[in-house]
Amino acid sequence: MAIIVNLDVMMAKRKMSLNELSEKVDLTLSNLSILKTGKAKAVRFSTLEAICKALDCQPGDILEYSNNE
């Protein structure tokens, strides 16, 4: 069971850099990088909402569930 984070894909589609997204969502580069690489253990709904607003997307565009074990 795994949650896959496709933040880098959405950032590429929107042509937005990590620095730009960091400024828009008021999150540190290191925390955003942890989320982007899939190493985060949790994400706040307020953070997810801010990212979706900045990237003009839905949470399902960023998070994906995979049942491959």
Protein Blocks (a to p, Z undefined) as FASTA:
>chain_A
ZZddfklmmmmmnopafklmmmmnopafklmmmmmnopafbdcfklmmmmmmmnopafkl
mpccdfbZZ
